[in-house]
């Protein structure tokens, strides 16, 4: 019998959460009881039973994590947070269960195939990392730490999500902004226009607003979200993680966290950050000098460029020196056409069909749902939640809704973004392709026997590589022309796309150095746990960024990656190294070549986490990955 997608409720979401999460956790607990009941089982039978528990645990946590971030009703979000805490507490309890550990560690691995052996190895490692071999007092403290970390993570994220700040300015200070932006921001009764810190406002304002003081005012508000509440939470979070690592015998949290990633050790993170920063240093300095020189044409008294100025002057230089007006590019990128183009491009690339599902219940009326098919076979379902609303997650991310397991349940994923409903920036189109790459990875990798290896289940420093590689399809002129058309139906000129690509090279060094600043904040705060976060962030900015930061701001208070990624923000650049190498296998003159695209789909995406990331990459490339393609890109 064909598997059916999860049936979502039309109205009572609270009751749905209680039943779905409650039933799933009850099943997971029952599995633990059965595993310890003394019944004689083979190693395969034991792991298959364990797998049912992992499926149930994922069903409890995926739904609640999603709804805690996207449901329009604050009460529903709060309930989802509570049930997510329950699921997290169960996992901590399970991974500290010595009797359960003894059952699994006693299995005869010679009875297992290679994939099952790998699963058992990962499961036993989780037990050790959970503290199963520690004394009772230590395990109790580790459980308390885990529960508190979950609560602090949620509170930190809630402050970022809910703290929407704004500035109010006179209408004449909107000079330079696109006409559709100005039309969408009429003056209020007091004659002032409100500009919020949500991305559909921030991005165009910082790119185009000619009023330097207004740009700085909005940048100051944006980089102060979550302050001061999140500063205290961040101190507590760093303390808890450091204590957890030490109780488990690790020198630092980065060492604990890196153990399960490709990079291996905490020290290697710092070395990687410095290596990449050094590679980008010369280009970043040259670009920063060019920005300052251009800014001094407007204000000769300037002695430096800050992040409040950089987007504006980068756009200005691209317009003046590369003949690329981003506002002209925008008129070809109307959101509905871009969305349909994305589906057409990825469908052709990977041999997929997206069938829109009408009438399916979702948590918000503007969510669109599609079944993903290959031939006549439904692989899974995706949900696109792509526009901002009050109380919704503020960034862009893919969330699991259902973990795919062969013969048991179809994978379902959700794309959560905050795009305008009208004209888009090309950078936003890149972001849409990027995040959709995660969604495809989840669905295409969702046909696994073991839940542990389903979908985006690779090492965390490989996770971004498939999505970063998919961005390349948003740069191809022929591909863009298939959906990027203006109001008269004229496609974007190929020559404009070529200029756009050349112009995008300007600022690359600055961008890489900025990414290494973020990575250093993520790593160093966890390594050193400084008493003064602002001072530490400022010191890291001066060391790694090519441009100055707006003084008196607190970017770390809204740096949401400090919760989910902890000390591992470096993974974005690590993944980009691999993404550039993966892309080198494609022919730039024929990005739809079916042989290489199909091989990439089957050997990388469809494998999920069934093998180590380095092995997946080597299987596809026919060799180990290298820095060569990335280095060539950085020097180009």
C-alpha positions as CSV (number, residue, x, y, z in Angstrom):
1,X,0.0,0.0,0.0
2,X,1.3,3.4,-0.9
3,X,2.4,5.6,1.9
4,X,0.4,8.8,2.6
5,X,1.7,12.2,3.8
6,X,1.0,13.4,7.3
7,X,-2.6,14.6,7.7
8,X,-2.4,18.1,9.2
9,X,-5.4,19.6,11.1
10,X,-7.7,22.2,9.8
11,X,-8.2,23.9,13.1
12,X,-7.2,22.6,16.5
13,X,-3.4,22.6,16.3
14,X,-3.0,22.3,20.1
15,X,-4.9,19.0,20.2
16,X,-2.9,17.8,17.2
17,X,0.4,18.6,18.8
18,X,-0.6,16.9,22.1
19,X,-1.7,13.7,20.3
20,X,1.1,13.5,17.6
21,X,3.9,14.3,20.1
22,X,2.3,12.5,22.9
23,X,1.7,9.3,21.0
24,X,5.2,9.4,19.4
25,X,6.9,9.7,22.8
26,X,4.7,7.0,24.2
27,X,5.9,4.7,21.4
28,X,9.5,5.7,21.9
29,X,9.3,4.9,25.6
30,X,7.6,1.5,24.8
31,X,10.5,0.7,22.5
32,X,13.0,1.3,25.3
33,X,11.0,-1.0,27.6
34,X,10.8,-3.8,25.0
35,X,14.5,-3.5,24.2
36,X,15.2,-4.2,27.9
37,X,12.6,-6.9,28.5
38,X,15.1,-9.8,28.1
39,X,13.6,-11.2,24.9
40,X,16.2,-13.0,22.7
41,X,16.7,-11.0,19.5
42,X,19.2,-11.0,16.8
43,X,21.4,-8.0,16.3
44,X,19.4,-7.0,13.2
45,X,16.1,-7.4,15.1
46,X,17.4,-5.3,18.0
47,X,18.4,-2.5,15.7
48,X,15.1,-2.7,13.8
49,X,13.3,-2.2,17.1
50,X,15.6,0.6,18.0
51,X,14.9,2.2,14.6
52,X,11.2,2.3,15.5
53,X,12.1,4.3,18.6
54,X,14.2,6.7,16.6
55,X,11.3,7.2,14.1
56,X,8.9,8.0,17.0
57,X,11.4,10.4,18.6
58,X,11.8,12.2,15.3
59,X,8.0,12.4,14.9
60,X,7.8,14.0,18.4
61,X,10.6,16.6,17.8
62,X,10.3,17.6,14.2
63,X,6.7,18.7,14.4
64,X,7.2,20.6,17.6
65,X,10.4,22.3,16.5
66,X,8.7,23.5,13.3
67,X,5.5,24.8,14.9
68,X,7.4,26.5,17.7
69,X,9.0,28.7,15.0
70,X,6.2,29.2,12.5
71,X,2.7,28.9,13.9
72,X,0.8,32.2,13.9
73,X,-0.7,31.6,17.4
74,X,1.6,32.4,20.3
75,X,-0.2,29.9,22.5
76,X,0.4,27.1,19.9
77,X,4.1,28.1,19.6
78,X,4.4,27.9,23.4
79,X,2.8,24.5,23.6
80,X,5.1,23.3,20.8
81,X,8.2,24.5,22.8
82,X,7.0,22.6,25.9
83,X,6.5,19.4,23.9
84,X,9.9,19.8,22.2
85,X,11.4,20.1,25.7
86,X,9.7,16.8,26.6
87,X,11.2,15.1,23.5
88,X,14.7,16.5,24.3
89,X,14.4,15.3,27.9
90,X,13.4,11.8,26.7
91,X,16.5,11.6,24.4
92,X,18.7,12.6,27.3
93,X,17.2,10.0,29.6
94,X,17.4,7.3,26.9
95,X,21.1,8.1,26.1
96,X,22.0,7.8,29.8
97,X,20.2,4.4,30.3
98,X,22.9,2.0,31.2
99,X,20.7,-1.1,30.9
100,X,19.8,-0.1,27.4
101,X,23.4,0.7,26.5
102,X,24.4,-2.8,27.7
103,X,21.8,-4.4,25.5
104,X,23.1,-2.6,22.4
105,X,26.8,-2.8,23.2
106,X,26.4,-6.6,23.6
107,X,25.2,-7.0,20.0
108,X,27.3,-9.1,17.7
109,X,28.4,-6.7,14.9
110,X,29.5,-9.7,12.8
111,X,25.8,-10.4,12.2
112,X,25.3,-6.9,10.6
113,X,26.0,-5.5,7.2
114,X,28.2,-2.4,6.8
115,X,25.4,0.2,7.1
116,X,23.9,-1.5,10.2
117,X,27.4,-1.7,11.7
118,X,27.8,2.0,11.1
119,X,24.4,2.7,12.7
120,X,25.4,0.7,15.8
121,X,28.7,2.6,16.0
122,X,26.9,5.9,15.9
123,X,24.3,4.9,18.5
124,X,26.9,3.7,21.0
125,X,28.9,6.9,20.5
126,X,25.7,8.9,21.3
127,X,25.4,6.9,24.6
128,X,29.0,7.8,25.5
129,X,28.5,11.4,24.6
130,X,25.3,11.4,26.7
131,X,27.3,10.3,29.8
132,X,26.1,6.8,30.1
133,X,29.4,5.7,31.6
134,X,29.5,8.5,34.3
135,X,28.4,8.2,37.9
136,X,24.9,8.8,39.1
137,X,25.5,12.4,40.2
138,X,27.3,13.3,37.0
139,X,24.5,11.8,34.9
140,X,21.9,13.7,36.9
141,X,23.8,17.0,36.4
142,X,24.2,16.3,32.6
143,X,20.5,15.7,32.4
144,X,19.7,19.0,34.1
145,X,22.2,20.8,31.8
146,X,20.6,19.3,28.7
147,X,17.1,20.3,29.8
148,X,18.2,23.8,30.6
149,X,20.1,24.2,27.3
150,X,16.9,23.3,25.5
151,X,15.0,26.0,27.4
152,X,17.7,28.6,27.0
153,X,17.9,27.9,23.2
154,X,14.2,28.4,22.9
155,X,14.1,31.6,24.9
156,X,17.1,33.0,23.0
157,X,15.5,32.2,19.6
158,X,12.1,33.6,20.8
159,X,13.7,36.9,21.6
160,X,15.3,37.1,18.2
161,X,12.0,36.1,16.5
162,X,9.8,38.4,18.5
163,X,12.0,41.5,18.8
164,X,11.1,43.3,15.6
165,X,12.4,46.8,15.9
166,X,11.8,49.8,13.6
167,X,12.8,53.3,12.8
168,X,10.5,56.1,11.8
169,X,11.7,58.6,9.3
170,X,10.4,61.4,7.1
171,X,9.3,60.3,3.6
172,X,11.9,62.4,1.9
173,X,14.6,60.2,3.5
174,X,13.6,57.3,1.3
175,X,15.5,58.8,-1.7
176,X,17.2,56.1,-3.7
177,X,14.8,53.3,-2.8
178,X,12.8,51.4,-5.4
179,X,9.4,52.8,-6.3
180,X,7.6,49.6,-5.2
181,X,9.4,49.8,-1.8
182,X,8.3,53.4,-1.3
183,X,4.7,52.6,-2.4
184,X,4.6,49.8,0.1
185,X,5.7,52.1,2.9
186,X,3.2,55.0,3.1
187,X,3.6,57.7,5.7
188,X,1.5,57.3,8.9
189,X,-0.7,59.9,10.5
190,X,2.3,61.6,11.9
191,X,3.9,61.9,8.4
192,X,6.6,59.4,9.2
193,X,7.4,56.1,7.5
194,X,8.1,53.0,9.5
195,X,11.0,50.7,8.4
196,X,11.3,47.5,10.4
197,X,14.2,45.2,11.1
198,X,12.6,42.3,9.1
199,X,14.6,41.3,6.0
200,X,12.2,42.6,3.3
201,X,12.8,46.1,4.8
202,X,16.4,45.8,5.9
203,X,18.0,44.5,2.7
204,X,16.7,47.0,0.2
205,X,17.1,49.9,2.7
206,X,20.7,49.2,3.3
207,X,21.4,48.6,-0.4
208,X,19.7,51.7,-1.8
209,X,18.8,54.4,0.8
210,X,21.0,57.4,0.1
211,X,20.5,58.8,3.6
212,X,23.6,57.6,5.5
213,X,22.3,58.5,8.9
214,X,19.1,56.5,8.3
215,X,21.1,53.5,7.1
216,X,23.1,53.7,10.3
217,X,20.0,54.1,12.5
218,X,18.4,51.0,10.9
219,X,21.7,49.0,11.1
220,X,21.9,49.9,14.8
221,X,18.4,48.7,15.4
222,X,19.0,45.5,13.5
223,X,22.2,44.7,15.3
224,X,20.6,45.3,18.7
225,X,17.7,42.8,18.4
226,X,17.5,40.5,21.4
227,X,19.5,42.9,23.6
228,X,19.8,43.0,26.5
229,X,17.8,39.9,27.4
230,X,19.9,37.5,25.2
231,X,23.2,38.6,26.7
232,X,22.4,37.0,30.0
233,X,21.0,33.9,28.2
234,X,24.2,33.7,26.2
235,X,26.3,33.7,29.3
236,X,24.3,30.9,30.7
237,X,24.3,28.9,27.5
238,X,28.1,29.1,27.2
239,X,28.6,28.2,30.9
240,X,26.3,25.2,30.5
241,X,28.0,23.9,27.3
242,X,31.4,24.3,28.9
243,X,30.3,22.4,32.0
244,X,28.8,19.7,29.8
245,X,32.0,19.2,27.8
246,X,34.1,19.1,30.9
247,X,31.9,16.6,32.7
248,X,32.2,14.3,29.7
249,X,36.0,14.6,29.7
250,X,36.6,17.1,26.9
251,X,38.9,20.1,27.1
252,X,36.3,22.5,25.7
253,X,32.9,22.6,24.0
254,X,34.4,23.0,20.6
255,X,36.3,19.8,21.1
256,X,33.1,18.0,22.1
257,X,31.1,19.4,19.2
258,X,33.8,18.9,16.6
259,X,34.3,15.2,17.4
260,X,31.2,14.2,15.3
261,X,32.1,16.5,12.4
262,X,34.4,16.3,9.4
263,X,36.8,18.7,11.0
264,X,37.5,16.4,14.0
265,X,38.9,18.8,16.7
266,X,38.3,22.2,18.1
267,X,41.8,23.4,17.4
268,X,41.2,22.6,13.7
269,X,38.3,25.0,13.7
270,X,40.6,27.9,14.7
271,X,43.2,26.9,12.1
272,X,40.6,26.7,9.4
273,X,39.2,30.2,10.2
274,X,42.7,31.7,10.1
275,X,43.6,29.9,6.8
276,X,40.5,31.2,5.0
277,X,40.9,34.7,6.4
278,X,44.5,34.8,5.2
279,X,43.5,33.7,1.8
280,X,40.9,36.5,1.5
281,X,43.0,39.2,3.2
282,X,44.5,40.9,0.2
283,X,41.3,41.1,-1.8
284,X,39.4,42.3,1.2
285,X,41.8,45.1,1.9
286,X,41.7,46.2,-1.8
287,X,37.9,46.2,-1.8
288,X,37.7,48.1,1.5
289,X,40.0,50.8,0.1
290,X,37.8,51.1,-3.0
291,X,34.7,51.5,-0.8
292,X,36.2,54.2,1.3
293,X,37.5,56.0,-1.8
294,X,34.0,56.0,-3.3
295,X,32.4,57.1,0.0
296,X,34.8,60.0,0.3
297,X,33.4,61.4,-2.9
298,X,30.2,61.9,-1.0
299,X,31.8,62.9,2.3
300,X,35.5,63.7,2.3
301,X,35.7,63.7,6.1
302,X,35.1,59.9,6.3
303,X,38.0,57.9,7.7
304,X,36.5,54.5,7.5
305,X,33.6,52.3,6.2
306,X,31.2,50.5,8.6
307,X,28.7,47.7,7.9
308,X,26.0,50.4,7.7
309,X,27.7,51.8,4.6
310,X,29.1,48.7,2.9
311,X,26.0,47.3,1.2
312,X,25.2,50.8,-0.2
313,X,28.6,51.5,-1.6
314,X,29.1,48.0,-2.9
315,X,25.9,48.5,-4.9
316,X,27.1,51.9,-6.0
317,X,30.4,50.6,-7.3
318,X,28.7,47.8,-9.1
319,X,26.4,50.3,-10.8
320,X,29.2,52.8,-11.6
321,X,32.1,50.6,-12.4
322,X,30.4,47.4,-13.7
323,X,27.2,48.9,-15.2
324,X,24.9,46.8,-13.0
325,X,21.9,48.5,-11.4
326,X,20.5,46.0,-8.9
327,X,17.2,47.8,-9.1
328,X,17.1,47.1,-12.9
329,X,17.8,43.5,-12.1
330,X,14.9,43.4,-9.6
331,X,12.3,44.1,-12.2
332,X,12.9,40.7,-13.8
333,X,12.6,38.9,-10.5
334,X,8.9,38.8,-9.5
335,X,8.4,36.4,-6.7
336,X,5.7,34.1,-8.2
337,X,7.7,33.6,-11.4
338,X,10.9,33.0,-9.4
339,X,9.1,30.3,-7.3
340,X,7.8,28.5,-10.4
341,X,11.2,28.9,-12.1
342,X,12.9,27.2,-9.1
343,X,10.5,24.3,-9.3
344,X,11.0,24.0,-13.1
345,X,14.8,24.2,-12.8
346,X,15.2,21.6,-10.0
347,X,12.6,19.4,-11.5
348,X,14.5,19.2,-14.8
349,X,17.8,18.9,-13.1
350,X,16.9,15.9,-10.9
351,X,14.1,14.3,-13.0
352,X,11.4,15.4,-10.6
353,X,7.8,16.6,-10.9
354,X,6.2,18.9,-8.3
355,X,2.4,18.5,-8.1
356,X,0.7,21.2,-6.1
357,X,-1.6,19.9,-3.5
358,X,-4.7,22.0,-3.1
359,X,-6.9,22.1,0.0
360,X,-4.3,20.5,2.3
361,X,-4.4,22.0,5.8
362,X,-1.4,24.0,6.9
363,X,-0.5,26.4,9.8
364,X,-0.9,29.5,7.6
365,X,-3.0,30.4,4.6
366,X,-0.1,31.4,2.4
367,X,1.8,28.1,2.7
368,X,1.9,26.1,-0.5
369,X,2.3,22.4,-0.6
370,X,3.6,20.0,-3.3
371,X,4.0,16.3,-3.7
372,X,7.4,15.5,-5.1
373,X,7.3,12.7,-7.7
374,X,9.9,10.8,-9.8
375,X,8.0,9.2,-12.6
376,X,4.8,8.0,-11.0
377,X,6.3,7.5,-7.6
378,X,5.7,10.0,-4.9
379,X,8.9,10.6,-3.0
380,X,7.6,12.9,-0.4
381,X,5.9,16.3,0.2
382,X,7.2,19.8,0.6
383,X,5.7,22.9,2.1
384,X,6.8,26.4,1.1
385,X,6.3,29.1,3.9
386,X,8.1,31.9,2.2
387,X,6.8,35.3,3.4
388,X,7.1,37.1,6.7
389,X,4.4,37.4,9.4
390,X,4.2,38.3,13.0
391,X,5.7,35.7,15.3
392,X,7.4,33.7,12.6
393,X,11.1,32.6,12.3
394,X,13.0,35.6,11.0
395,X,15.7,34.0,8.8
396,X,15.7,31.3,6.1
397,X,15.9,27.6,6.9
398,X,14.6,24.2,6.0
399,X,12.7,22.3,8.8
400,X,11.9,18.6,8.9
401,X,8.2,17.8,9.3
402,X,8.5,14.0,8.8
403,X,11.6,11.9,8.6
404,X,11.4,9.6,5.7
405,X,11.9,5.9,6.4
406,X,11.5,3.3,3.6
407,X,8.2,1.5,3.8
408,X,7.1,3.3,6.9
409,X,6.7,7.1,6.3
410,X,7.3,9.6,3.5
411,X,9.7,12.4,4.0
412,X,8.1,15.9,4.4
413,X,10.1,19.1,4.7
414,X,9.3,22.8,5.1
415,X,11.0,25.8,3.6
416,X,10.8,28.8,5.9
417,X,11.9,32.1,4.5
418,X,11.0,35.8,4.6
419,X,10.8,37.0,1.0
420,X,8.8,39.9,-0.4
421,X,5.7,39.0,-2.3
422,X,6.7,41.2,-5.3
423,X,10.1,42.0,-6.7
424,X,13.2,40.2,-5.3
425,X,16.9,41.0,-5.1
426,X,19.1,38.5,-7.0
427,X,20.7,37.7,-3.6
428,X,17.3,36.6,-2.4
429,X,16.9,34.4,-5.4
430,X,20.2,32.8,-4.5
431,X,19.0,32.3,-1.0
432,X,15.8,30.6,-2.3
433,X,17.8,28.2,-4.4
434,X,20.2,27.6,-1.5
435,X,17.5,26.7,1.0
436,X,15.6,24.6,-1.5
437,X,18.8,22.6,-1.8
438,X,18.3,21.5,1.8
439,X,14.7,20.6,1.1
440,X,15.7,18.4,-1.9
441,X,18.4,16.8,0.3
442,X,15.7,15.9,2.9
443,X,13.3,14.5,0.4
444,X,15.7,12.7,-2.0
445,X,17.6,11.3,0.9
446,X,14.5,10.2,2.7
447,X,14.2,6.7,1.4
448,X,16.4,5.1,4.0
449,X,16.0,1.9,6.1
450,X,17.5,3.6,9.2
451,X,15.9,6.8,10.4
452,X,19.3,7.9,11.7
453,X,20.6,8.3,8.2
454,X,17.5,9.8,6.6
455,X,17.7,13.1,4.7
456,X,20.1,15.8,5.8
457,X,21.7,13.5,8.3
458,X,25.4,13.9,7.3
459,X,28.1,15.5,9.3
460,X,27.0,19.0,10.1
461,X,30.0,20.6,8.3
462,X,28.9,19.0,5.1
463,X,25.2,19.9,5.4
464,X,25.5,23.2,3.6
465,X,27.5,21.9,0.6
466,X,24.5,20.6,-1.5
467,X,22.5,23.8,-1.0
468,X,25.5,26.0,-1.7
469,X,26.2,24.2,-4.9
470,X,22.6,24.7,-6.1
471,X,23.1,28.4,-5.9
472,X,25.2,28.0,-9.1
473,X,22.0,27.4,-11.1
474,X,20.8,30.9,-10.1
475,X,23.7,32.4,-11.9
476,X,23.3,30.8,-15.3
477,X,22.0,33.2,-18.0
478,X,19.9,30.7,-19.9
479,X,18.4,29.3,-16.7
480,X,17.6,32.8,-15.3
481,X,16.0,33.8,-18.6
482,X,13.6,30.9,-18.3
483,X,11.8,32.6,-15.5
484,X,13.3,36.1,-14.9
485,X,11.1,38.3,-17.1
486,X,9.9,41.9,-16.7
487,X,6.3,43.1,-16.7
488,X,6.2,43.1,-20.5
489,X,7.4,39.5,-20.7
490,X,10.9,40.2,-21.8
491,X,13.5,37.9,-20.3
492,X,16.5,39.3,-18.5
493,X,19.3,40.1,-21.1
494,X,22.1,37.6,-21.1
495,X,24.6,40.4,-21.3
496,X,23.1,41.9,-18.1
497,X,23.5,38.5,-16.3
498,X,27.1,38.4,-17.5
499,X,27.7,41.9,-16.0
500,X,25.9,40.8,-12.8
501,X,28.3,37.9,-12.4
502,X,31.3,40.1,-12.9
503,X,30.0,42.7,-10.5
504,X,29.3,40.0,-7.9
505,X,33.0,39.3,-7.7
506,X,33.5,42.7,-6.2
507,X,33.1,42.4,-2.4
508,X,34.0,38.7,-2.3
509,X,37.0,39.3,-0.1
510,X,35.0,41.4,2.3
511,X,32.3,38.8,2.4
512,X,34.7,36.0,3.1
513,X,36.4,37.9,5.9
514,X,33.0,38.8,7.4
515,X,32.0,35.1,7.3
516,X,35.2,34.3,9.2
517,X,34.4,36.9,11.7
518,X,31.0,35.2,12.3
519,X,32.8,31.8,12.5
520,X,35.3,33.3,15.0
521,X,32.5,34.7,17.2
522,X,30.9,31.3,17.2
523,X,34.1,29.5,18.0
524,X,35.9,31.9,20.3
525,X,32.9,32.6,22.5
526,X,32.5,28.9,23.1
527,X,36.2,28.3,23.6
528,X,37.0,31.3,25.9
529,X,33.6,32.1,27.4
530,X,34.5,35.8,27.9
531,X,33.0,37.9,30.7
532,X,32.3,40.8,28.2
533,X,30.7,39.6,25.0
534,X,30.6,43.1,23.4
535,X,34.4,43.5,24.0
536,X,35.2,40.1,22.7
537,X,33.1,40.6,19.6
538,X,34.6,43.9,18.9
539,X,38.1,42.4,19.2
540,X,37.2,39.7,16.8
541,X,35.7,42.2,14.4
542,X,38.9,44.2,14.3
543,X,40.9,41.0,13.8
544,X,38.8,39.4,11.0
545,X,36.5,42.0,9.4
546,X,37.7,44.3,6.6
547,X,35.2,46.9,7.7
548,X,34.3,48.5,11.0
549,X,31.2,47.7,12.9
550,X,28.6,50.3,14.0
551,X,29.6,51.1,17.6
552,X,27.3,50.4,20.5
553,X,25.6,47.4,18.8
554,X,25.3,43.8,20.1
555,X,25.2,41.5,17.1
556,X,25.7,38.4,19.2
557,X,22.4,38.9,20.9
558,X,20.6,38.2,17.6
559,X,23.1,35.7,16.2
560,X,20.7,32.7,16.0
561,X,23.4,30.4,14.9
562,X,24.9,30.4,18.4
563,X,22.1,28.1,19.4
564,X,21.7,25.6,16.6
565,X,25.3,25.7,15.3
566,X,27.0,26.5,18.6
567,X,30.8,26.7,17.9
568,X,30.5,25.5,14.3
569,X,29.5,28.5,12.2
570,X,32.7,27.7,10.3
571,X,30.7,24.9,8.6
572,X,29.3,27.4,6.0
573,X,32.8,28.0,4.6
574,X,33.9,24.4,5.1
575,X,30.9,23.3,3.1
576,X,31.6,25.9,0.4
577,X,35.0,24.4,-0.1
578,X,33.3,21.1,-0.9
579,X,30.5,22.7,-2.9
580,X,32.9,24.4,-5.2
581,X,34.6,21.0,-5.7
582,X,31.3,19.2,-6.3
583,X,30.4,21.8,-8.9
584,X,33.6,21.3,-10.8
585,X,32.2,18.0,-12.0
586,X,29.4,19.8,-13.9
587,X,29.9,21.3,-17.4
588,X,29.1,25.1,-17.1
589,X,27.9,25.1,-20.7
590,X,25.3,22.4,-19.9
591,X,24.2,22.5,-16.3
592,X,21.3,20.1,-17.1
593,X,23.5,17.3,-18.4
594,X,21.5,14.3,-17.2
595,X,24.4,11.9,-16.6
596,X,26.3,14.0,-14.1
597,X,23.1,15.5,-12.5
598,X,21.7,12.0,-12.1
599,X,24.9,10.6,-10.6
600,X,25.1,13.5,-8.1
601,X,21.4,13.0,-7.2
602,X,21.9,9.2,-6.6
603,X,25.4,9.2,-5.1
604,X,25.2,12.2,-2.9
605,X,21.7,13.5,-2.2
606,X,19.8,10.2,-2.2
607,X,22.3,8.5,0.1
608,X,21.4,10.9,3.0
609,X,23.7,10.1,5.8
610,X,24.2,6.4,4.9
611,X,28.0,7.0,4.5
612,X,30.5,9.5,5.7
613,X,30.4,12.8,3.8
614,X,34.0,12.5,2.6
615,X,33.1,9.1,1.1
616,X,30.0,10.4,-0.6
617,X,32.0,13.2,-2.2
618,X,34.8,10.8,-3.2
619,X,32.3,8.5,-4.8
620,X,30.8,11.3,-6.9
621,X,34.1,13.0,-7.8
622,X,36.2,9.8,-8.2
623,X,38.7,11.3,-5.8
624,X,38.9,13.0,-2.3
625,X,37.7,16.6,-2.2
626,X,40.3,19.3,-2.3
627,X,40.7,23.1,-1.9
628,X,41.6,23.6,-5.5
629,X,38.3,24.7,-6.9
630,X,37.6,26.9,-3.9
631,X,41.0,28.6,-4.2
632,X,40.5,29.3,-7.9
633,X,37.1,30.8,-7.1
634,X,38.5,33.0,-4.4
635,X,41.3,34.3,-6.7
636,X,39.0,34.9,-9.7
